Amino acid sequence: MQRLLVSGLIASCLLASPLAEARRRQPLNMPPGWVWPPSPAMIEEGRGCLRRLERLGLRWQRSEAVPWVATPIQVPDLSFAGLRLLPRGKGPHVLDCQLAEALAAVAAPELRELGVTALRVGALHRRSRIRGTRILSRHAIGLALDVWAIIDAEGEEHPVTRYASDPLLRSIAARLRATGAFRRPLTPGNDRRHHRDHIHLEARTAAERARRAAPGT
Ligand SMILES: [Zn+2]
């Protein structure tokens, strides 16, 4: 009886660890080569990303560890090379360094050219699954962003619900897709059923972008 009690206690301690529990239950949806917990190569990749953020002039700070987010950071002023994010909720607004880099290095200059100054977005990190599956979405690993509206240089807000009649919204999705820094954005134009009021963006990691750009791949 006592032995049963002890092994029960051990089992419940193991289950009590959020990471052990997460590992046991949740299929992953990570970039190629990524694993959880992060491998030494991923940790090094994260360090490289943080060094690049410094060079981009981003004011970032480390976040507490967040399950499934390889390099969790916060950007307190939510400004990514001049592109402001206006997230829902009070935060903390945690994201993976790789998403921060894609926003600052790629999205910001593209959107500035189109006259966009800010994006109204959902929570930067949230535990969610791909609809209809048990697979964690890329929101859960800090690489995805839902855009609900954009704000132009005149301060005018363009809600994504106007996608069909607003050329600026359509240009944004097309331009970001063409950069290769994001996987195909899901929009009211290509997924009316699940994305009629927001644009879903997923950053590719720098290593993924390099692989795509390499000749013969
Ligand atoms: Zn989404």
py3Dmol code that shows the C-alpha trace and the ligand (Angstrom):
import py3Dmol

protein = """\
ATOM      1  CA  MET A   1       0.000   0.000   0.000  1.00  0.00           C
ATOM      2  CA  GLN A   2       2.795   2.358   1.003  1.00  0.00           C
ATOM      3  CA  ARG A   3       4.705   1.507  -2.179  1.00  0.00           C
ATOM      4  CA  LEU A   4       1.614   2.279  -4.217  1.00  0.00           C
ATOM      5  CA  LEU A   5       1.281   5.608  -2.450  1.00  0.00           C
ATOM      6  CA  VAL A   6       4.941   6.498  -3.115  1.00  0.00           C
ATOM      7  CA  SER A   7       4.778   5.562  -6.807  1.00  0.00           C
ATOM      8  CA  GLY A   8       1.519   7.510  -7.088  1.00  0.00           C
ATOM      9  CA  LEU A   9       3.209  10.541  -5.589  1.00  0.00           C
ATOM     10  CA  ILE A  10       6.158  10.230  -7.984  1.00  0.00           C
ATOM     11  CA  ALA A  11       3.787   9.914 -10.925  1.00  0.00           C
ATOM     12  CA  SER A  12       1.800  12.967  -9.888  1.00  0.00           C
ATOM     13  CA  CYS A  13       5.035  14.965  -9.400  1.00  0.00           C
ATOM     14  CA  LEU A  14       6.124  14.059 -12.913  1.00  0.00           C
ATOM     15  CA  LEU A  15       2.733  15.019 -14.294  1.00  0.00           C
ATOM     16  CA  ALA A  16       2.816  18.247 -12.311  1.00  0.00           C
ATOM     17  CA  SER A  17       5.759  19.507 -14.367  1.00  0.00           C
ATOM     18  CA  PRO A  18       4.168  21.658 -17.083  1.00  0.00           C
ATOM     19  CA  LEU A  19       6.937  20.867 -19.550  1.00  0.00           C
ATOM     20  CA  ALA A  20       6.712  17.106 -18.949  1.00  0.00           C
ATOM     21  CA  GLU A  21       2.965  17.303 -19.349  1.00  0.00           C
ATOM     22  CA  ALA A  22       3.238  19.411 -22.485  1.00  0.00           C
ATOM     23  CA  ARG A  23       5.773  17.005 -23.991  1.00  0.00           C
ATOM     24  CA  ARG A  24       3.543  14.029 -23.257  1.00  0.00           C
ATOM     25  CA  ARG A  25       0.359  15.446 -24.723  1.00  0.00           C
ATOM     26  CA  GLN A  26       0.943  17.959 -27.467  1.00  0.00           C
ATOM     27  CA  PRO A  27       2.096  17.192 -30.998  1.00  0.00           C
ATOM     28  CA  LEU A  28       4.438  19.838 -32.347  1.00  0.00           C
ATOM     29  CA  ASN A  29       4.164  22.190 -35.272  1.00  0.00           C
ATOM     30  CA  MET A  30       7.666  23.604 -35.333  1.00  0.00           C
ATOM     31  CA  PRO A  31       9.957  24.703 -38.152  1.00  0.00           C
ATOM     32  CA  PRO A  32      12.037  21.879 -39.690  1.00  0.00           C
ATOM     33  CA  GLY A  33      14.740  20.675 -37.321  1.00  0.00           C
ATOM     34  CA  TRP A  34      13.198  22.290 -34.245  1.00  0.00           C
ATOM     35  CA  VAL A  35      12.452  20.152 -31.215  1.00  0.00           C
ATOM     36  CA  TRP A  36      11.218  20.695 -27.704  1.00  0.00           C
ATOM     37  CA  PRO A  37      12.999  21.312 -25.396  1.00  0.00           C
ATOM     38  CA  PRO A  38      15.316  23.367 -27.626  1.00  0.00           C
ATOM     39  CA  SER A  39      18.413  21.591 -28.928  1.00  0.00           C
ATOM     40  CA  PRO A  40      21.878  23.203 -28.544  1.00  0.00           C
ATOM     41  CA  ALA A  41      21.666  24.170 -32.246  1.00  0.00           C
ATOM     42  CA  MET A  42      18.343  25.965 -31.647  1.00  0.00           C
ATOM     43  CA  ILE A  43      19.760  27.771 -28.606  1.00  0.00           C
ATOM     44  CA  GLU A  44      22.684  28.945 -30.738  1.00  0.00           C
ATOM     45  CA  GLU A  45      20.267  29.942 -33.521  1.00  0.00           C
ATOM     46  CA  GLY A  46      18.354  31.985 -30.923  1.00  0.00           C
ATOM     47  CA  ARG A  47      21.545  33.730 -29.788  1.00  0.00           C
ATOM     48  CA  GLY A  48      22.325  34.653 -33.378  1.00  0.00           C
ATOM     49  CA  CYS A  49      18.817  36.047 -33.753  1.00  0.00           C
ATOM     50  CA  LEU A  50      19.215  38.190 -30.613  1.00  0.00           C
ATOM     51  CA  ARG A  51      22.501  39.593 -31.919  1.00  0.00           C
ATOM     52  CA  ARG A  52      20.742  40.558 -35.162  1.00  0.00           C
ATOM     53  CA  LEU A  53      17.987  42.293 -33.170  1.00  0.00           C
ATOM     54  CA  GLU A  54      20.693  44.408 -31.524  1.00  0.00           C
ATOM     55  CA  ARG A  55      21.976  45.392 -34.942  1.00  0.00           C
ATOM     56  CA  LEU A  56      18.431  46.296 -36.021  1.00  0.00           C
ATOM     57  CA  GLY A  57      18.284  48.647 -33.019  1.00  0.00           C
ATOM     58  CA  LEU A  58      15.356  46.847 -31.415  1.00  0.00           C
ATOM     59  CA  ARG A  59      14.903  47.411 -27.688  1.00  0.00           C
ATOM     60  CA  TRP A  60      14.129  43.925 -26.466  1.00  0.00           C
ATOM     61  CA  GLN A  61      14.324  42.086 -23.175  1.00  0.00           C
ATOM     62  CA  ARG A  62      14.371  38.433 -22.303  1.00  0.00           C
ATOM     63  CA  SER A  63      11.117  36.920 -21.180  1.00  0.00           C
ATOM     64  CA  GLU A  64      10.670  34.192 -18.620  1.00  0.00           C
ATOM     65  CA  ALA A  65      10.736  30.707 -20.131  1.00  0.00           C
ATOM     66  CA  VAL A  66       7.526  29.903 -21.967  1.00  0.00           C
ATOM     67  CA  PRO A  67       6.800  26.298 -22.967  1.00  0.00           C
ATOM     68  CA  TRP A  68       7.252  25.788 -26.730  1.00  0.00           C
ATOM     69  CA  VAL A  69       8.779  29.232 -27.372  1.00  0.00           C
ATOM     70  CA  ALA A  70      12.437  28.671 -28.274  1.00  0.00           C
ATOM     71  CA  THR A  71      13.768  32.215 -27.736  1.00  0.00           C
ATOM     72  CA  PRO A  72      11.089  34.116 -25.801  1.00  0.00           C
ATOM     73  CA  ILE A  73      11.497  37.886 -25.669  1.00  0.00           C
ATOM     74  CA  GLN A  74       9.465  41.033 -25.110  1.00  0.00           C
ATOM     75  CA  VAL A  75       9.757  44.328 -26.960  1.00  0.00           C
ATOM     76  CA  PRO A  76       8.478  46.799 -24.352  1.00  0.00           C
ATOM     77  CA  ASP A  77       7.702  49.682 -26.736  1.00  0.00           C
ATOM     78  CA  LEU A  78       6.193  47.235 -29.280  1.00  0.00           C
ATOM     79  CA  SER A  79       8.006  49.138 -32.019  1.00  0.00           C
ATOM     80  CA  PHE A  80       9.669  47.014 -34.683  1.00  0.00           C
ATOM     81  CA  ALA A  81      11.861  49.308 -36.767  1.00  0.00           C
ATOM     82  CA  GLY A  82       9.088  51.898 -36.910  1.00  0.00           C
ATOM     83  CA  LEU A  83       6.204  49.443 -37.261  1.00  0.00           C
ATOM     84  CA  ARG A  84       4.079  49.488 -34.099  1.00  0.00           C
ATOM     85  CA  LEU A  85       2.083  46.536 -32.886  1.00  0.00           C
ATOM     86  CA  LEU A  86      -1.080  47.237 -30.937  1.00  0.00           C
ATOM     87  CA  PRO A  87      -1.904  43.900 -29.303  1.00  0.00           C
ATOM     88  CA  ARG A  88      -5.050  42.955 -27.451  1.00  0.00           C
ATOM     89  CA  GLY A  89      -4.776  42.569 -23.702  1.00  0.00           C
ATOM     90  CA  LYS A  90      -2.278  43.891 -21.200  1.00  0.00           C
ATOM     91  CA  GLY A  91       0.444  41.340 -21.814  1.00  0.00           C
ATOM     92  CA  PRO A  92       3.121  40.360 -21.105  1.00  0.00           C
ATOM     93  CA  HIS A  93       3.502  40.307 -24.886  1.00  0.00           C
ATOM     94  CA  VAL A  94       5.904  37.452 -25.492  1.00  0.00           C
ATOM     95  CA  LEU A  95       7.105  36.447 -28.936  1.00  0.00           C
ATOM     96  CA  ASP A  96       9.926  34.405 -30.386  1.00  0.00           C
ATOM     97  CA  CYS A  97      12.991  36.356 -31.502  1.00  0.00           C
ATOM     98  CA  GLN A  98      12.504  35.010 -35.032  1.00  0.00           C
ATOM     99  CA  LEU A  99       9.088  36.676 -35.372  1.00  0.00           C
ATOM    100  CA  ALA A 100      10.498  39.936 -33.993  1.00  0.00           C
ATOM    101  CA  GLU A 101      13.290  39.792 -36.571  1.00  0.00           C
ATOM    102  CA  ALA A 102      10.926  39.069 -39.473  1.00  0.00           C
ATOM    103  CA  LEU A 103       8.751  42.017 -38.411  1.00  0.00           C
ATOM    104  CA  ALA A 104      11.619  44.479 -37.985  1.00  0.00           C
ATOM    105  CA  ALA A 105      13.902  43.432 -40.839  1.00  0.00           C
ATOM    106  CA  VAL A 106      11.330  42.527 -43.489  1.00  0.00           C
ATOM    107  CA  ALA A 107       7.741  43.538 -42.704  1.00  0.00           C
ATOM    108  CA  ALA A 108       8.510  47.035 -41.381  1.00  0.00           C
ATOM    109  CA  PRO A 109      10.287  48.370 -44.509  1.00  0.00           C
ATOM    110  CA  GLU A 110       7.710  46.755 -46.828  1.00  0.00           C
ATOM    111  CA  LEU A 111       4.766  48.174 -44.898  1.00  0.00           C
ATOM    112  CA  ARG A 112       6.383  51.600 -44.497  1.00  0.00           C
ATOM    113  CA  GLU A 113       6.571  51.786 -48.279  1.00  0.00           C
ATOM    114  CA  LEU A 114       2.822  51.190 -48.382  1.00  0.00           C
ATOM    115  CA  GLY A 115       2.258  53.900 -45.759  1.00  0.00           C
ATOM    116  CA  VAL A 116       1.369  51.532 -42.921  1.00  0.00           C
ATOM    117  CA  THR A 117       2.491  52.639 -39.464  1.00  0.00           C
ATOM    118  CA  ALA A 118       0.818  50.173 -37.089  1.00  0.00           C
ATOM    119  CA  LEU A 119      -0.948  46.838 -36.913  1.00  0.00           C
ATOM    120  CA  ARG A 120      -3.789  46.046 -34.577  1.00  0.00           C
ATOM    121  CA  VAL A 121      -3.087  42.445 -33.606  1.00  0.00           C
ATOM    122  CA  GLY A 122      -4.336  39.683 -31.327  1.00  0.00           C
ATOM    123  CA  ALA A 123      -2.391  38.349 -28.353  1.00  0.00           C
ATOM    124  CA  LEU A 124       1.240  37.908 -29.405  1.00  0.00           C
ATOM    125  CA  HIS A 125       1.518  34.522 -27.761  1.00  0.00           C
ATOM    126  CA  ARG A 126      -1.331  32.213 -27.032  1.00  0.00           C
ATOM    127  CA  ARG A 127      -1.761  28.521 -26.478  1.00  0.00           C
ATOM    128  CA  SER A 128      -3.891  27.444 -29.382  1.00  0.00           C
ATOM    129  CA  ARG A 129      -4.205  24.473 -31.668  1.00  0.00           C
ATOM    130  CA  ILE A 130      -4.675  24.170 -35.386  1.00  0.00           C
ATOM    131  CA  ARG A 131      -8.424  24.127 -35.881  1.00  0.00           C
ATOM    132  CA  GLY A 132      -9.887  20.644 -35.673  1.00  0.00           C
ATOM    133  CA  THR A 133      -6.620  19.010 -34.498  1.00  0.00           C
ATOM    134  CA  ARG A 134      -4.579  18.538 -31.323  1.00  0.00           C
ATOM    135  CA  ILE A 135      -1.527  20.069 -33.031  1.00  0.00           C
ATOM    136  CA  LEU A 136      -0.206  23.263 -31.466  1.00  0.00           C
ATOM    137  CA  SER A 137      -0.537  26.250 -33.758  1.00  0.00           C
ATOM    138  CA  ARG A 138       2.407  28.531 -34.414  1.00  0.00           C
ATOM    139  CA  HIS A 139       0.775  31.072 -32.101  1.00  0.00           C
ATOM    140  CA  ALA A 140       1.742  28.678 -29.318  1.00  0.00           C
ATOM    141  CA  ILE A 141       5.417  28.761 -30.322  1.00  0.00           C
ATOM    142  CA  GLY A 142       5.601  32.537 -30.656  1.00  0.00           C
ATOM    143  CA  LEU A 143       6.010  32.655 -34.438  1.00  0.00           C
ATOM    144  CA  ALA A 144       2.526  33.737 -35.545  1.00  0.00           C
ATOM    145  CA  LEU A 145       0.489  36.907 -35.476  1.00  0.00           C
ATOM    146  CA  ASP A 146      -3.154  37.683 -36.260  1.00  0.00           C
ATOM    147  CA  VAL A 147      -3.691  41.118 -37.823  1.00  0.00           C
ATOM    148  CA  TRP A 148      -7.168  42.545 -37.280  1.00  0.00           C
ATOM    149  CA  ALA A 149      -6.602  46.020 -38.721  1.00  0.00           C
ATOM    150  CA  ILE A 150      -3.884  48.210 -40.159  1.00  0.00           C
ATOM    151  CA  ILE A 151      -3.344  51.893 -39.493  1.00  0.00           C
ATOM    152  CA  ASP A 152      -2.079  54.125 -42.274  1.00  0.00           C
ATOM    153  CA  ALA A 153       0.071  57.263 -42.165  1.00  0.00           C
ATOM    154  CA  GLU A 154      -3.031  59.474 -41.805  1.00  0.00           C
ATOM    155  CA  GLY A 155      -4.078  57.468 -38.755  1.00  0.00           C
ATOM    156  CA  GLU A 156      -6.961  55.861 -40.605  1.00  0.00           C
ATOM    157  CA  GLU A 157      -7.808  52.358 -39.477  1.00  0.00           C
ATOM    158  CA  HIS A 158      -8.458  49.646 -42.086  1.00  0.00           C
ATOM    159  CA  PRO A 159     -10.236  46.655 -40.499  1.00  0.00           C
ATOM    160  CA  VAL A 160      -9.546  43.356 -42.223  1.00  0.00           C
ATOM    161  CA  THR A 161     -13.317  42.834 -42.560  1.00  0.00           C
ATOM    162  CA  ARG A 162     -13.022  45.316 -45.471  1.00  0.00           C
ATOM    163  CA  TYR A 163     -10.441  43.148 -47.224  1.00  0.00           C
ATOM    164  CA  ALA A 164     -12.462  42.628 -50.415  1.00  0.00           C
ATOM    165  CA  SER A 165     -12.899  46.348 -51.030  1.00  0.00           C
ATOM    166  CA  ASP A 166      -9.630  47.708 -49.576  1.00  0.00           C
ATOM    167  CA  PRO A 167      -6.646  47.509 -51.957  1.00  0.00           C
ATOM    168  CA  LEU A 168      -4.205  48.460 -49.184  1.00  0.00           C
ATOM    169  CA  LEU A 169      -5.120  45.374 -47.145  1.00  0.00           C
ATOM    170  CA  ARG A 170      -4.739  43.141 -50.178  1.00  0.00           C
ATOM    171  CA  SER A 171      -1.374  44.707 -51.078  1.00  0.00           C
ATOM    172  CA  ILE A 172      -0.062  43.995 -47.606  1.00  0.00           C
ATOM    173  CA  ALA A 173      -0.825  40.288 -47.766  1.00  0.00           C
ATOM    174  CA  ALA A 174       0.685  40.046 -51.259  1.00  0.00           C
ATOM    175  CA  ARG A 175       3.836  42.009 -50.378  1.00  0.00           C
ATOM    176  CA  LEU A 176       4.502  40.026 -47.214  1.00  0.00           C
ATOM    177  CA  ARG A 177       4.029  36.755 -49.031  1.00  0.00           C
ATOM    178  CA  ALA A 178       6.421  37.831 -51.792  1.00  0.00           C
ATOM    179  CA  THR A 179       9.204  38.526 -49.285  1.00  0.00           C
ATOM    180  CA  GLY A 180       9.399  34.813 -48.353  1.00  0.00           C
ATOM    181  CA  ALA A 181       9.847  35.837 -44.705  1.00  0.00           C
ATOM    182  CA  PHE A 182       6.336  34.631 -43.929  1.00  0.00           C
ATOM    183  CA  ARG A 183       4.489  31.505 -44.930  1.00  0.00           C
ATOM    184  CA  ARG A 184       1.433  32.123 -47.122  1.00  0.00           C
ATOM    185  CA  PRO A 185      -0.688  34.606 -45.155  1.00  0.00           C
ATOM    186  CA  LEU A 186      -4.228  33.315 -44.497  1.00  0.00           C
ATOM    187  CA  THR A 187      -6.676  36.050 -45.443  1.00  0.00           C
ATOM    188  CA  PRO A 188     -10.367  36.629 -46.192  1.00  0.00           C
ATOM    189  CA  GLY A 189      -9.290  36.201 -49.832  1.00  0.00           C
ATOM    190  CA  ASN A 190      -7.963  32.641 -49.519  1.00  0.00           C
ATOM    191  CA  ASP A 191      -9.700  31.333 -46.379  1.00  0.00           C
ATOM    192  CA  ARG A 192     -13.011  33.097 -46.044  1.00  0.00           C
ATOM    193  CA  ARG A 193     -14.304  30.398 -43.717  1.00  0.00           C
ATOM    194  CA  HIS A 194     -11.799  30.803 -40.877  1.00  0.00           C
ATOM    195  CA  HIS A 195     -10.124  34.139 -41.648  1.00  0.00           C
ATOM    196  CA  ARG A 196     -12.897  36.474 -42.709  1.00  0.00           C
ATOM    197  CA  ASP A 197     -11.903  39.139 -40.184  1.00  0.00           C
ATOM    198  CA  HIS A 198      -8.130  38.772 -39.719  1.00  0.00           C
ATOM    199  CA  ILE A 199      -4.896  37.955 -41.534  1.00  0.00           C
ATOM    200  CA  HIS A 200      -2.813  35.126 -40.068  1.00  0.00           C
ATOM    201  CA  LEU A 201       0.947  35.595 -40.480  1.00  0.00           C
ATOM    202  CA  GLU A 202       3.625  33.016 -39.670  1.00  0.00           C
ATOM    203  CA  ALA A 203       7.273  33.997 -39.695  1.00  0.00           C
ATOM    204  CA  ARG A 204       9.823  31.722 -41.284  1.00  0.00           C
ATOM    205  CA  THR A 205      13.017  31.446 -39.270  1.00  0.00           C
ATOM    206  CA  ALA A 206      16.209  32.964 -40.679  1.00  0.00           C
ATOM    207  CA  ALA A 207      17.501  29.416 -41.363  1.00  0.00           C
ATOM    208  CA  GLU A 208      14.318  28.557 -43.289  1.00  0.00           C
ATOM    209  CA  ARG A 209      14.650  31.749 -45.335  1.00  0.00           C
ATOM    210  CA  ALA A 210      18.290  30.973 -46.104  1.00  0.00           C
ATOM    211  CA  ARG A 211      17.405  27.440 -47.212  1.00  0.00           C
ATOM    212  CA  ARG A 212      14.689  28.758 -49.532  1.00  0.00           C
ATOM    213  CA  ALA A 213      17.037  31.351 -50.995  1.00  0.00           C
ATOM    214  CA  ALA A 214      19.878  28.892 -51.597  1.00  0.00           C
ATOM    215  CA  PRO A 215      20.206  27.905 -55.273  1.00  0.00           C
ATOM    216  CA  GLY A 216      18.955  24.417 -56.099  1.00  0.00           C
ATOM    217  CA  THR A 217      16.706  24.131 -53.020  1.00  0.00           C
TER     218      THR A 217
END
"""
ligand_1 = """\
1
ZN
Zn -3.731 32.969 -36.433
"""
view = py3Dmol.view(width=600, height=400)
view.addModel(protein, "pdb")
view.setStyle({"model": 0}, {"cartoon": {"style": "trace"}})
view.addModel(ligand_1, "xyz")
view.setStyle({"model": 1}, {"stick": {}})
view.zoomTo()
view.show()
